[in-house]
């Protein structure tokens, strides 16, 4: 019974998020899409660096740091874009 309630809560949360996203203005939605695209590009870059490091094709002493910082900063950028899009939507809808 508890599992069904959890699934209903998750579905209602997803439905609410979908309604809020579709209700956002065009600029905010575009900002969110740009944020997701940049986040994905940086994660793919980190994955490529990791693969090259493991295979031995890339021998830079600080490769692990490059991977770590590309993931951290891409996540930080994505968070700033999401909050910026939400704030932009709130300010425009007032």
PDB file of N, CA, C and O in Angstrom:
ATOM      1  N   UNK A   1       0.816  -1.188   0.000  1.00  0.00           N
ATOM      2  CA  UNK A   1       0.000   0.000   0.000  1.00  0.00           C
ATOM      3  C   UNK A   1       0.864   1.259   0.000  1.00  0.00           C
ATOM      4  O   UNK A   1       0.561   2.234  -0.687  1.00  0.00           O
ATOM      5  N   UNK A   2       1.923   1.224   0.765  1.00  0.00           N
ATOM      6  CA  UNK A   2       2.808   2.381   0.863  1.00  0.00           C
ATOM      7  C   UNK A   2       3.506   2.654  -0.463  1.00  0.00           C
ATOM      8  O   UNK A   2       3.757   3.809  -0.808  1.00  0.00           O
ATOM      9  N   UNK A   3       3.821   1.598  -1.205  1.00  0.00           N
ATOM     10  CA  UNK A   3       4.476   1.762  -2.495  1.00  0.00           C
ATOM     11  C   UNK A   3       3.561   2.460  -3.485  1.00  0.00           C
ATOM     12  O   UNK A   3       4.022   3.283  -4.275  1.00  0.00           O
ATOM     13  N   UNK A   4       2.272   2.146  -3.456  1.00  0.00           N
ATOM     14  CA  UNK A   4       1.313   2.801  -4.347  1.00  0.00           C
ATOM     15  C   UNK A   4       1.188   4.281  -4.012  1.00  0.00           C
ATOM     16  O   UNK A   4       1.077   5.118  -4.909  1.00  0.00           O
ATOM     17  N   UNK A   5       1.206   4.604  -2.723  1.00  0.00           N
ATOM     18  CA  UNK A   5       1.138   6.005  -2.325  1.00  0.00           C
ATOM     19  C   UNK A   5       2.375   6.766  -2.781  1.00  0.00           C
ATOM     20  O   UNK A   5       2.277   7.913  -3.215  1.00  0.00           O
ATOM     21  N   UNK A   6       3.539   6.128  -2.684  1.00  0.00           N
ATOM     22  CA  UNK A   6       4.772   6.764  -3.147  1.00  0.00           C
ATOM     23  C   UNK A   6       4.745   6.997  -4.647  1.00  0.00           C
ATOM     24  O   UNK A   6       5.189   8.041  -5.127  1.00  0.00           O
ATOM     25  N   UNK A   7       4.226   6.032  -5.386  1.00  0.00           N
ATOM     26  CA  UNK A   7       4.138   6.182  -6.837  1.00  0.00           C
ATOM     27  C   UNK A   7       3.170   7.300  -7.190  1.00  0.00           C
ATOM     28  O   UNK A   7       3.434   8.079  -8.107  1.00  0.00           O
ATOM     29  N   UNK A   8       2.057   7.391  -6.479  1.00  0.00           N
ATOM     30  CA  UNK A   8       1.091   8.476  -6.728  1.00  0.00           C
ATOM     31  C   UNK A   8       1.715   9.839  -6.425  1.00  0.00           C
ATOM     32  O   UNK A   8       1.492  10.803  -7.157  1.00  0.00           O
ATOM     33  N   UNK A   9       2.483   9.915  -5.366  1.00  0.00           N
ATOM     34  CA  UNK A   9       3.142  11.180  -5.017  1.00  0.00           C
ATOM     35  C   UNK A   9       4.167  11.577  -6.077  1.00  0.00           C
ATOM     36  O   UNK A   9       4.263  12.746  -6.452  1.00  0.00           O
ATOM     37  N   UNK A  10       4.924  10.602  -6.549  1.00  0.00           N
ATOM     38  CA  UNK A  10       5.926  10.889  -7.585  1.00  0.00           C
ATOM     39  C   UNK A  10       5.238  11.326  -8.875  1.00  0.00           C
ATOM     40  O   UNK A  10       5.686  12.268  -9.529  1.00  0.00           O
ATOM     41  N   UNK A  11       4.153  10.645  -9.243  1.00  0.00           N
ATOM     42  CA  UNK A  11       3.419  11.035 -10.455  1.00  0.00           C
ATOM     43  C   UNK A  11       2.823  12.432 -10.322  1.00  0.00           C
ATOM     44  O   UNK A  11       2.856  13.215 -11.271  1.00  0.00           O
ATOM     45  N   UNK A  12       2.286  12.742  -9.162  1.00  0.00           N
ATOM     46  CA  UNK A  12       1.722  14.085  -8.986  1.00  0.00           C
ATOM     47  C   UNK A  12       2.822  15.142  -9.015  1.00  0.00           C
ATOM     48  O   UNK A  12       2.606  16.241  -9.527  1.00  0.00           O
ATOM     49  N   UNK A  13       3.986  14.829  -8.477  1.00  0.00           N
ATOM     50  CA  UNK A  13       5.113  15.758  -8.528  1.00  0.00           C
ATOM     51  C   UNK A  13       5.568  15.976  -9.969  1.00  0.00           C
ATOM     52  O   UNK A  13       5.859  17.105 -10.363  1.00  0.00           O
ATOM     53  N   UNK A  14       5.629  14.909 -10.752  1.00  0.00           N
ATOM     54  CA  UNK A  14       6.016  15.023 -12.158  1.00  0.00           C
ATOM     55  C   UNK A  14       4.968  15.816 -12.939  1.00  0.00           C
ATOM     56  O   UNK A  14       5.317  16.642 -13.782  1.00  0.00           O
ATOM     57  N   UNK A  15       3.694  15.572 -12.665  1.00  0.00           N
ATOM     58  CA  UNK A  15       2.638  16.325 -13.348  1.00  0.00           C
ATOM     59  C   UNK A  15       2.697  17.812 -13.007  1.00  0.00           C
ATOM     60  O   UNK A  15       2.501  18.660 -13.877  1.00  0.00           O
ATOM     61  N   UNK A  16       2.965  18.124 -11.747  1.00  0.00           N
ATOM     62  CA  UNK A  16       3.087  19.518 -11.331  1.00  0.00           C
ATOM     63  C   UNK A  16       4.278  20.185 -12.007  1.00  0.00           C
ATOM     64  O   UNK A  16       4.178  21.323 -12.465  1.00  0.00           O
ATOM     65  N   UNK A  17       5.403  19.480 -12.069  1.00  0.00           N
ATOM     66  CA  UNK A  17       6.596  20.039 -12.718  1.00  0.00           C
ATOM     67  C   UNK A  17       6.349  20.255 -14.208  1.00  0.00           C
ATOM     68  O   UNK A  17       6.800  21.252 -14.772  1.00  0.00           O
ATOM     69  N   UNK A  18       5.643  19.340 -14.845  1.00  0.00           N
ATOM     70  CA  UNK A  18       5.337  19.478 -16.272  1.00  0.00           C
ATOM     71  C   UNK A  18       4.432  20.682 -16.516  1.00  0.00           C
ATOM     72  O   UNK A  18       4.639  21.428 -17.474  1.00  0.00           O
ATOM     73  N   UNK A  19       3.440  20.873 -15.665  1.00  0.00           N
ATOM     74  CA  UNK A  19       2.549  22.030 -15.806  1.00  0.00           C
ATOM     75  C   UNK A  19       3.302  23.336 -15.600  1.00  0.00           C
ATOM     76  O   UNK A  19       3.091  24.304 -16.331  1.00  0.00           O
ATOM     77  N   UNK A  20       4.180  23.361 -14.604  1.00  0.00           N
ATOM     78  CA  UNK A  20       4.954  24.579 -14.346  1.00  0.00           C
ATOM     79  C   UNK A  20       5.910  24.873 -15.500  1.00  0.00           C
ATOM     80  O   UNK A  20       6.082  26.029 -15.886  1.00  0.00           O
ATOM     81  N   UNK A  21       6.534  23.824 -16.055  1.00  0.00           N
ATOM     82  CA  UNK A  21       7.461  24.023 -17.165  1.00  0.00           C
ATOM     83  C   UNK A  21       6.726  24.519 -18.402  1.00  0.00           C
ATOM     84  O   UNK A  21       7.211  25.411 -19.098  1.00  0.00           O
ATOM     85  N   UNK A  22       5.563  23.948 -18.680  1.00  0.00           N
ATOM     86  CA  UNK A  22       4.818  24.383 -19.859  1.00  0.00           C
ATOM     87  C   UNK A  22       4.242  25.782 -19.665  1.00  0.00           C
ATOM     88  O   UNK A  22       3.947  26.466 -20.645  1.00  0.00           O
ATOM     89  N   UNK A  23       4.079  26.211 -18.428  1.00  0.00           N
ATOM     90  CA  UNK A  23       3.567  27.549 -18.145  1.00  0.00           C
ATOM     91  C   UNK A  23       4.644  28.619 -18.128  1.00  0.00           C
ATOM     92  O   UNK A  23       4.336  29.807 -18.023  1.00  0.00           O
ATOM     93  N   UNK A  24       5.899  28.215 -18.228  1.00  0.00           N
ATOM     94  CA  UNK A  24       6.984  29.195 -18.216  1.00  0.00           C
ATOM     95  C   UNK A  24       7.011  29.972 -19.530  1.00  0.00           C
ATOM     96  O   UNK A  24       6.533  29.493 -20.559  1.00  0.00           O
ATOM     97  N   UNK A  25       7.574  31.173 -19.481  1.00  0.00           N
ATOM     98  CA  UNK A  25       7.675  31.947 -20.711  1.00  0.00           C
ATOM     99  C   UNK A  25       8.773  31.383 -21.608  1.00  0.00           C
ATOM    100  O   UNK A  25       9.554  30.525 -21.195  1.00  0.00           O
ATOM    101  N   UNK A  26       8.816  31.880 -22.833  1.00  0.00           N
ATOM    102  CA  UNK A  26       9.719  31.317 -23.841  1.00  0.00           C
ATOM    103  C   UNK A  26      11.189  31.516 -23.476  1.00  0.00           C
ATOM    104  O   UNK A  26      12.003  30.622 -23.707  1.00  0.00           O
ATOM    105  N   UNK A  27      11.539  32.658 -22.918  1.00  0.00           N
ATOM    106  CA  UNK A  27      12.929  32.925 -22.555  1.00  0.00           C
ATOM    107  C   UNK A  27      13.437  31.996 -21.471  1.00  0.00           C
ATOM    108  O   UNK A  27      14.571  31.520 -21.534  1.00  0.00           O
ATOM    109  N   UNK A  28      12.605  31.739 -20.482  1.00  0.00           N
ATOM    110  CA  UNK A  28      13.003  30.845 -19.395  1.00  0.00           C
ATOM    111  C   UNK A  28      13.171  29.416 -19.877  1.00  0.00           C
ATOM    112  O   UNK A  28      14.105  28.722 -19.473  1.00  0.00           O
ATOM    113  N   UNK A  29      12.262  28.976 -20.746  1.00  0.00           N
ATOM    114  CA  UNK A  29      12.395  27.622 -21.285  1.00  0.00           C
ATOM    115  C   UNK A  29      13.654  27.481 -22.131  1.00  0.00           C
ATOM    116  O   UNK A  29      14.334  26.456 -22.090  1.00  0.00           O
ATOM    117  N   UNK A  30      13.955  28.528 -22.900  1.00  0.00           N
ATOM    118  CA  UNK A  30      15.161  28.496 -23.729  1.00  0.00           C
ATOM    119  C   UNK A  30      16.407  28.451 -22.841  1.00  0.00           C
ATOM    120  O   UNK A  30      17.362  27.736 -23.143  1.00  0.00           O
ATOM    121  N   UNK A  31      16.394  29.215 -21.749  1.00  0.00           N
ATOM    122  CA  UNK A  31      17.518  29.217 -20.812  1.00  0.00           C
ATOM    123  C   UNK A  31      17.716  27.837 -20.198  1.00  0.00           C
ATOM    124  O   UNK A  31      18.851  27.386 -20.047  1.00  0.00           O
ATOM    125  N   UNK A  32      16.629  27.166 -19.843  1.00  0.00           N
ATOM    126  CA  UNK A  32      16.734  25.816 -19.289  1.00  0.00           C
ATOM    127  C   UNK A  32      17.291  24.828 -20.312  1.00  0.00           C
ATOM    128  O   UNK A  32      18.098  23.965 -19.966  1.00  0.00           O
ATOM    129  N   UNK A  33      16.866  24.951 -21.560  1.00  0.00           N
ATOM    130  CA  UNK A  33      17.366  24.053 -22.599  1.00  0.00           C
ATOM    131  C   UNK A  33      18.849  24.289 -22.854  1.00  0.00           C
ATOM    132  O   UNK A  33      19.602  23.340 -23.074  1.00  0.00           O
ATOM    133  N   UNK A  34      19.273  25.554 -22.826  1.00  0.00           N
ATOM    134  CA  UNK A  34      20.695  25.861 -22.996  1.00  0.00           C
ATOM    135  C   UNK A  34      21.497  25.278 -21.835  1.00  0.00           C
ATOM    136  O   UNK A  34      22.571  24.714 -22.042  1.00  0.00           O
ATOM    137  N   UNK A  35      20.976  25.412 -20.617  1.00  0.00           N
ATOM    138  CA  UNK A  35      21.650  24.859 -19.448  1.00  0.00           C
ATOM    139  C   UNK A  35      21.821  23.352 -19.535  1.00  0.00           C
ATOM    140  O   UNK A  35      22.884  22.826 -19.207  1.00  0.00           O
ATOM    141  N   UNK A  36      20.791  22.660 -19.970  1.00  0.00           N
ATOM    142  CA  UNK A  36      20.871  21.203 -20.105  1.00  0.00           C
ATOM    143  C   UNK A  36      21.875  20.825 -21.193  1.00  0.00           C
ATOM    144  O   UNK A  36      22.633  19.868 -21.036  1.00  0.00           O
ATOM    145  N   UNK A  37      21.881  21.578 -22.296  1.00  0.00           N
ATOM    146  CA  UNK A  37      22.811  21.278 -23.387  1.00  0.00           C
ATOM    147  C   UNK A  37      24.258  21.469 -22.946  1.00  0.00           C
ATOM    148  O   UNK A  37      25.110  20.629 -23.237  1.00  0.00           O
ATOM    149  N   UNK A  38      24.542  22.564 -22.250  1.00  0.00           N
ATOM    150  CA  UNK A  38      25.912  22.817 -21.786  1.00  0.00           C
ATOM    151  C   UNK A  38      26.330  21.776 -20.741  1.00  0.00           C
ATOM    152  O   UNK A  38      27.464  21.298 -20.753  1.00  0.00           O
ATOM    153  N   UNK A  39      25.419  21.435 -19.852  1.00  0.00           N
ATOM    154  CA  UNK A  39      25.699  20.417 -18.838  1.00  0.00           C
ATOM    155  C   UNK A  39      26.045  19.087 -19.503  1.00  0.00           C
ATOM    156  O   UNK A  39      26.998  18.419 -19.102  1.00  0.00           O
ATOM    157  N   UNK A  40      25.278  18.709 -20.509  1.00  0.00           N
ATOM    158  CA  UNK A  40      25.533  17.459 -21.225  1.00  0.00           C
ATOM    159  C   UNK A  40      26.874  17.492 -21.958  1.00  0.00           C
ATOM    160  O   UNK A  40      27.617  16.511 -21.946  1.00  0.00           O
ATOM    161  N   UNK A  41      27.177  18.615 -22.589  1.00  0.00           N
ATOM    162  CA  UNK A  41      28.443  18.733 -23.319  1.00  0.00           C
ATOM    163  C   UNK A  41      29.631  18.586 -22.372  1.00  0.00           C
ATOM    164  O   UNK A  41      30.589  17.879 -22.686  1.00  0.00           O
ATOM    165  N   UNK A  42      29.578  19.241 -21.224  1.00  0.00           N
ATOM    166  CA  UNK A  42      30.690  19.147 -20.280  1.00  0.00           C
ATOM    167  C   UNK A  42      30.805  17.747 -19.675  1.00  0.00           C
ATOM    168  O   UNK A  42      31.913  17.270 -19.426  1.00  0.00           O
ATOM    169  N   UNK A  43      29.673  17.090 -19.438  1.00  0.00           N
ATOM    170  CA  UNK A  43      29.744  15.711 -18.935  1.00  0.00           C
ATOM    171  C   UNK A  43      30.325  14.769 -19.980  1.00  0.00           C
ATOM    172  O   UNK A  43      31.081  13.858 -19.643  1.00  0.00           O
ATOM    173  N   UNK A  44      29.979  14.981 -21.238  1.00  0.00           N
ATOM    174  CA  UNK A  44      30.579  14.163 -22.301  1.00  0.00           C
ATOM    175  C   UNK A  44      32.071  14.437 -22.434  1.00  0.00           C
ATOM    176  O   UNK A  44      32.849  13.523 -22.706  1.00  0.00           O
ATOM    177  N   UNK A  45      32.476  15.698 -22.245  1.00  0.00           N
ATOM    178  CA  UNK A  45      33.891  16.050 -22.256  1.00  0.00           C
ATOM    179  C   UNK A  45      34.630  15.334 -21.119  1.00  0.00           C
ATOM    180  O   UNK A  45      35.724  14.808 -21.323  1.00  0.00           O
ATOM    181  N   UNK A  46      34.034  15.316 -19.929  1.00  0.00           N
ATOM    182  CA  UNK A  46      34.643  14.625 -18.795  1.00  0.00           C
ATOM    183  C   UNK A  46      34.734  13.117 -19.060  1.00  0.00           C
ATOM    184  O   UNK A  46      35.727  12.479 -18.711  1.00  0.00           O
ATOM    185  N   UNK A  47      33.699  12.560 -19.675  1.00  0.00           N
ATOM    186  CA  UNK A  47      33.713  11.142 -20.011  1.00  0.00           C
ATOM    187  C   UNK A  47      34.807  10.835 -21.025  1.00  0.00           C
ATOM    188  O   UNK A  47      35.510   9.832 -20.900  1.00  0.00           O
ATOM    189  N   UNK A  48      34.950  11.687 -22.018  1.00  0.00           N
ATOM    190  CA  UNK A  48      35.993  11.488 -23.023  1.00  0.00           C
ATOM    191  C   UNK A  48      37.383  11.575 -22.396  1.00  0.00           C
ATOM    192  O   UNK A  48      38.255  10.762 -22.702  1.00  0.00           O
ATOM    193  N   UNK A  49      37.591  12.562 -21.517  1.00  0.00           N
ATOM    194  CA  UNK A  49      38.881  12.662 -20.821  1.00  0.00           C
ATOM    195  C   UNK A  49      39.177  11.414 -20.000  1.00  0.00           C
ATOM    196  O   UNK A  49      40.302  10.917 -19.987  1.00  0.00           O
ATOM    197  N   UNK A  50      38.154  10.919 -19.317  1.00  0.00           N
ATOM    198  CA  UNK A  50      38.330   9.729 -18.483  1.00  0.00           C
ATOM    199  C   UNK A  50      38.670   8.508 -19.335  1.00  0.00           C
ATOM    200  O   UNK A  50      39.546   7.721 -18.975  1.00  0.00           O
ATOM    201  N   UNK A  51      37.992   8.354 -20.441  1.00  0.00           N
ATOM    202  CA  UNK A  51      38.268   7.222 -21.329  1.00  0.00           C
ATOM    203  C   UNK A  51      39.681   7.309 -21.900  1.00  0.00           C
ATOM    204  O   UNK A  51      40.399   6.311 -21.953  1.00  0.00           O
ATOM    205  N   UNK A  52      40.075   8.513 -22.326  1.00  0.00           N
ATOM    206  CA  UNK A  52      41.426   8.687 -22.854  1.00  0.00           C
ATOM    207  C   UNK A  52      42.489   8.457 -21.789  1.00  0.00           C
ATOM    208  O   UNK A  52      43.564   7.933 -22.080  1.00  0.00           O
ATOM    209  N   UNK A  53      42.186   8.853 -20.550  1.00  0.00           N
ATOM    210  CA  UNK A  53      43.140   8.653 -19.459  1.00  0.00           C
ATOM    211  C   UNK A  53      43.285   7.163 -19.135  1.00  0.00           C
ATOM    212  O   UNK A  53      44.395   6.673 -18.927  1.00  0.00           O
ATOM    213  N   UNK A  54      42.171   6.455 -19.095  1.00  0.00           N
ATOM    214  CA  UNK A  54      42.208   5.030 -18.760  1.00  0.00           C
ATOM    215  C   UNK A  54      42.892   4.225 -19.860  1.00  0.00           C
ATOM    216  O   UNK A  54      43.639   3.288 -19.578  1.00  0.00           O
ATOM    217  N   UNK A  55      42.636   4.591 -21.104  1.00  0.00           N
ATOM    218  CA  UNK A  55      43.232   3.848 -22.213  1.00  0.00           C
ATOM    219  C   UNK A  55      44.708   4.158 -22.397  1.00  0.00           C
ATOM    220  O   UNK A  55      45.412   3.417 -23.082  1.00  0.00           O
ATOM    221  N   UNK A  56      45.182   5.227 -21.805  1.00  0.00           N
ATOM    222  CA  UNK A  56      46.587   5.578 -21.894  1.00  0.00           C
ATOM    223  C   UNK A  56      46.913   6.482 -23.071  1.00  0.00           C
ATOM    224  O   UNK A  56      48.081   6.795 -23.299  1.00  0.00           O
ATOM    225  N   UNK A  57      45.907   6.906 -23.820  1.00  0.00           N
ATOM    226  CA  UNK A  57      46.141   7.769 -24.979  1.00  0.00           C
ATOM    227  C   UNK A  57      46.469   9.197 -24.560  1.00  0.00           C
ATOM    228  O   UNK A  57      47.106   9.935 -25.311  1.00  0.00           O
ATOM    229  N   UNK A  58      46.039   9.584 -23.377  1.00  0.00           N
ATOM    230  CA  UNK A  58      46.275  10.932 -22.875  1.00  0.00           C
ATOM    231  C   UNK A  58      47.081  10.827 -21.589  1.00  0.00           C
ATOM    232  O   UNK A  58      46.671  10.159 -20.640  1.00  0.00           O
ATOM    233  N   UNK A  59      48.225  11.490 -21.568  1.00  0.00           N
ATOM    234  CA  UNK A  59      49.104  11.378 -20.412  1.00  0.00           C
ATOM    235  C   UNK A  59      49.417  12.773 -19.857  1.00  0.00           C
ATOM    236  O   UNK A  59      50.563  13.222 -19.875  1.00  0.00           O
ATOM    237  N   UNK A  60      48.384  13.436 -19.370  1.00  0.00           N
ATOM    238  CA  UNK A  60      48.552  14.731 -18.728  1.00  0.00           C
ATOM    239  C   UNK A  60      48.553  14.468 -17.221  1.00  0.00           C
ATOM    240  O   UNK A  60      47.710  13.717 -16.732  1.00  0.00           O
ATOM    241  N   UNK A  61      49.484  15.072 -16.476  1.00  0.00           N
ATOM    242  CA  UNK A  61      49.586  14.750 -15.047  1.00  0.00           C
ATOM    243  C   UNK A  61      48.325  15.073 -14.241  1.00  0.00           C
ATOM    244  O   UNK A  61      48.036  14.382 -13.264  1.00  0.00           O
ATOM    245  N   UNK A  62      47.583  16.084 -14.619  1.00  0.00           N
ATOM    246  CA  UNK A  62      46.419  16.494 -13.838  1.00  0.00           C
ATOM    247  C   UNK A  62      45.103  16.173 -14.544  1.00  0.00           C
ATOM    248  O   UNK A  62      44.150  16.945 -14.443  1.00  0.00           O
ATOM    249  N   UNK A  63      45.037  15.068 -15.242  1.00  0.00           N
ATOM    250  CA  UNK A  63      43.826  14.712 -15.984  1.00  0.00           C
ATOM    251  C   UNK A  63      42.654  14.459 -15.045  1.00  0.00           C
ATOM    252  O   UNK A  63      41.522  14.840 -15.344  1.00  0.00           O
ATOM    253  N   UNK A  64      42.917  13.830 -13.936  1.00  0.00           N
ATOM    254  CA  UNK A  64      41.843  13.547 -12.986  1.00  0.00           C
ATOM    255  C   UNK A  64      41.240  14.840 -12.448  1.00  0.00           C
ATOM    256  O   UNK A  64      40.026  14.937 -12.266  1.00  0.00           O
ATOM    257  N   UNK A  65      42.092  15.834 -12.194  1.00  0.00           N
ATOM    258  CA  UNK A  65      41.602  17.136 -11.753  1.00  0.00           C
ATOM    259  C   UNK A  65      40.741  17.787 -12.830  1.00  0.00           C
ATOM    260  O   UNK A  65      39.722  18.404 -12.523  1.00  0.00           O
ATOM    261  N   UNK A  66      41.151  17.649 -14.101  1.00  0.00           N
ATOM    262  CA  UNK A  66      40.361  18.203 -15.206  1.00  0.00           C
ATOM    263  C   UNK A  66      38.977  17.568 -15.256  1.00  0.00           C
ATOM    264  O   UNK A  66      37.978  18.259 -15.454  1.00  0.00           O
ATOM    265  N   UNK A  67      38.922  16.271 -15.081  1.00  0.00           N
ATOM    266  CA  UNK A  67      37.639  15.564 -15.087  1.00  0.00           C
ATOM    267  C   UNK A  67      36.789  16.037 -13.918  1.00  0.00           C
ATOM    268  O   UNK A  67      35.607  16.344 -14.078  1.00  0.00           O
ATOM    269  N   UNK A  68      37.397  16.092 -12.749  1.00  0.00           N
ATOM    270  CA  UNK A  68      36.674  16.500 -11.541  1.00  0.00           C
ATOM    271  C   UNK A  68      36.112  17.911 -11.685  1.00  0.00           C
ATOM    272  O   UNK A  68      34.939  18.141 -11.393  1.00  0.00           O
ATOM    273  N   UNK A  69      36.925  18.840 -12.124  1.00  0.00           N
ATOM    274  CA  UNK A  69      36.480  20.226 -12.220  1.00  0.00           C
ATOM    275  C   UNK A  69      35.494  20.439 -13.352  1.00  0.00           C
ATOM    276  O   UNK A  69      34.615  21.294 -13.241  1.00  0.00           O
ATOM    277  N   UNK A  70      35.613  19.693 -14.432  1.00  0.00           N
ATOM    278  CA  UNK A  70      34.626  19.847 -15.507  1.00  0.00           C
ATOM    279  C   UNK A  70      33.243  19.379 -15.057  1.00  0.00           C
ATOM    280  O   UNK A  70      32.233  19.969 -15.441  1.00  0.00           O
ATOM    281  N   UNK A  71      33.194  18.332 -14.255  1.00  0.00           N
ATOM    282  CA  UNK A  71      31.910  17.865 -13.734  1.00  0.00           C
ATOM    283  C   UNK A  71      31.358  18.856 -12.706  1.00  0.00           C
ATOM    284  O   UNK A  71      30.178  19.205 -12.751  1.00  0.00           O
ATOM    285  N   UNK A  72      32.199  19.304 -11.793  1.00  0.00           N
ATOM    286  CA  UNK A  72      31.742  20.217 -10.740  1.00  0.00           C
ATOM    287  C   UNK A  72      31.255  21.539 -11.330  1.00  0.00           C
ATOM    288  O   UNK A  72      30.174  22.017 -10.983  1.00  0.00           O
ATOM    289  N   UNK A  73      32.048  22.126 -12.216  1.00  0.00           N
ATOM    290  CA  UNK A  73      31.660  23.422 -12.759  1.00  0.00           C
ATOM    291  C   UNK A  73      30.494  23.328 -13.728  1.00  0.00           C
ATOM    292  O   UNK A  73      29.711  24.273 -13.832  1.00  0.00           O
ATOM    293  N   UNK A  74      30.358  22.225 -14.433  1.00  0.00           N
ATOM    294  CA  UNK A  74      29.180  22.077 -15.292  1.00  0.00           C
ATOM    295  C   UNK A  74      27.919  21.973 -14.441  1.00  0.00           C
ATOM    296  O   UNK A  74      26.881  22.524 -14.807  1.00  0.00           O
ATOM    297  N   UNK A  75      27.996  21.275 -13.314  1.00  0.00           N
ATOM    298  CA  UNK A  75      26.842  21.182 -12.419  1.00  0.00           C
ATOM    299  C   UNK A  75      26.515  22.538 -11.816  1.00  0.00           C
ATOM    300  O   UNK A  75      25.345  22.908 -11.722  1.00  0.00           O
ATOM    301  N   UNK A  76      27.538  23.285 -11.406  1.00  0.00           N
ATOM    302  CA  UNK A  76      27.310  24.621 -10.850  1.00  0.00           C
ATOM    303  C   UNK A  76      26.683  25.545 -11.882  1.00  0.00           C
ATOM    304  O   UNK A  76      25.784  26.324 -11.564  1.00  0.00           O
ATOM    305  N   UNK A  77      27.164  25.457 -13.128  1.00  0.00           N
ATOM    306  CA  UNK A  77      26.595  26.271 -14.197  1.00  0.00           C
ATOM    307  C   UNK A  77      25.140  25.913 -14.417  1.00  0.00           C
ATOM    308  O   UNK A  77      24.301  26.799 -14.588  1.00  0.00           O
ATOM    309  N   UNK A  78      24.825  24.608 -14.415  1.00  0.00           N
ATOM    310  CA  UNK A  78      23.454  24.174 -14.630  1.00  0.00           C
ATOM    311  C   UNK A  78      22.540  24.678 -13.516  1.00  0.00           C
ATOM    312  O   UNK A  78      21.424  25.124 -13.783  1.00  0.00           O
ATOM    313  N   UNK A  79      23.006  24.609 -12.275  1.00  0.00           N
ATOM    314  CA  UNK A  79      22.205  25.097 -11.148  1.00  0.00           C
ATOM    315  C   UNK A  79      21.946  26.596 -11.282  1.00  0.00           C
ATOM    316  O   UNK A  79      20.823  27.047 -11.060  1.00  0.00           O
ATOM    317  N   UNK A  80      22.971  27.375 -11.643  1.00  0.00           N
ATOM    318  CA  UNK A  80      22.789  28.818 -11.807  1.00  0.00           C
ATOM    319  C   UNK A  80      21.809  29.120 -12.933  1.00  0.00           C
ATOM    320  O   UNK A  80      20.998  30.038 -12.815  1.00  0.00           O
ATOM    321  N   UNK A  81      21.871  28.366 -14.017  1.00  0.00           N
ATOM    322  CA  UNK A  81      20.946  28.579 -15.128  1.00  0.00           C
ATOM    323  C   UNK A  81      19.515  28.245 -14.703  1.00  0.00           C
ATOM    324  O   UNK A  81      18.586  28.975 -15.047  1.00  0.00           O
ATOM    325  N   UNK A  82      19.330  27.163 -13.968  1.00  0.00           N
ATOM    326  CA  UNK A  82      17.985  26.785 -13.521  1.00  0.00           C
ATOM    327  C   UNK A  82      17.407  27.865 -12.608  1.00  0.00           C
ATOM    328  O   UNK A  82      16.269  28.295 -12.800  1.00  0.00           O
ATOM    329  N   UNK A  83      18.179  28.303 -11.625  1.00  0.00           N
ATOM    330  CA  UNK A  83      17.680  29.353 -10.735  1.00  0.00           C
ATOM    331  C   UNK A  83      17.454  30.659 -11.488  1.00  0.00           C
ATOM    332  O   UNK A  83      16.498  31.382 -11.208  1.00  0.00           O
ATOM    333  N   UNK A  84      18.326  30.959 -12.437  1.00  0.00           N
ATOM    334  CA  UNK A  84      18.144  32.163 -13.247  1.00  0.00           C
ATOM    335  C   UNK A  84      16.877  32.096 -14.075  1.00  0.00           C
ATOM    336  O   UNK A  84      16.171  33.096 -14.202  1.00  0.00           O
ATOM    337  N   UNK A  85      16.576  30.940 -14.640  1.00  0.00           N
ATOM    338  CA  UNK A  85      15.359  30.781 -15.439  1.00  0.00           C
ATOM    339  C   UNK A  85      14.115  30.920 -14.569  1.00  0.00           C
ATOM    340  O   UNK A  85      13.129  31.530 -14.982  1.00  0.00           O
ATOM    341  N   UNK A  86      14.163  30.350 -13.361  1.00  0.00           N
ATOM    342  CA  UNK A  86      13.017  30.458 -12.459  1.00  0.00           C
ATOM    343  C   UNK A  86      12.813  31.912 -12.023  1.00  0.00           C
ATOM    344  O   UNK A  86      11.683  32.400 -12.000  1.00  0.00           O
ATOM    345  N   UNK A  87      13.889  32.593 -11.683  1.00  0.00           N
ATOM    346  CA  UNK A  87      13.784  33.992 -11.276  1.00  0.00           C
ATOM    347  C   UNK A  87      13.297  34.843 -12.440  1.00  0.00           C
ATOM    348  O   UNK A  87      12.457  35.722 -12.250  1.00  0.00           O
ATOM    349  N   UNK A  88      13.810  34.596 -13.643  1.00  0.00           N
ATOM    350  CA  UNK A  88      13.360  35.328 -14.819  1.00  0.00           C
ATOM    351  C   UNK A  88      11.872  35.124 -15.051  1.00  0.00           C
ATOM    352  O   UNK A  88      11.153  36.073 -15.361  1.00  0.00           O
ATOM    353  N   UNK A  89      11.412  33.895 -14.903  1.00  0.00           N
ATOM    354  CA  UNK A  89       9.994  33.604 -15.091  1.00  0.00           C
ATOM    355  C   UNK A  89       9.145  34.315 -14.046  1.00  0.00           C
ATOM    356  O   UNK A  89       8.081  34.844 -14.365  1.00  0.00           O
ATOM    357  N   UNK A  90       9.608  34.330 -12.801  1.00  0.00           N
ATOM    358  CA  UNK A  90       8.859  35.002 -11.743  1.00  0.00           C
ATOM    359  C   UNK A  90       8.782  36.501 -12.006  1.00  0.00           C
ATOM    360  O   UNK A  90       7.723  37.107 -11.851  1.00  0.00           O
ATOM    361  N   UNK A  91       9.906  37.100 -12.405  1.00  0.00           N
ATOM    362  CA  UNK A  91       9.928  38.545 -12.650  1.00  0.00           C
ATOM    363  C   UNK A  91       9.077  38.937 -13.854  1.00  0.00           C
ATOM    364  O   UNK A  91       8.427  39.983 -13.831  1.00  0.00           O
ATOM    365  N   UNK A  92       9.068  38.130 -14.891  1.00  0.00           N
ATOM    366  CA  UNK A  92       8.284  38.462 -16.078  1.00  0.00           C
ATOM    367  C   UNK A  92       6.792  38.285 -15.823  1.00  0.00           C
ATOM    368  O   UNK A  92       5.981  39.055 -16.338  1.00  0.00           O
ATOM    369  N   UNK A  93       6.423  37.281 -15.035  1.00  0.00           N
ATOM    370  CA  UNK A  93       5.002  37.018 -14.777  1.00  0.00           C
ATOM    371  C   UNK A  93       4.374  37.967 -13.764  1.00  0.00           C
ATOM    372  O   UNK A  93       3.156  37.943 -13.588  1.00  0.00           O
ATOM    373  N   UNK A  94       5.151  38.788 -13.104  1.00  0.00           N
ATOM    374  CA  UNK A  94       4.572  39.721 -12.125  1.00  0.00           C
ATOM    375  C   UNK A  94       3.850  40.826 -12.785  1.00  0.00           C
ATOM    376  O   UNK A  94       3.305  41.698 -12.108  1.00  0.00           O
TER     377      UNK A  94
END
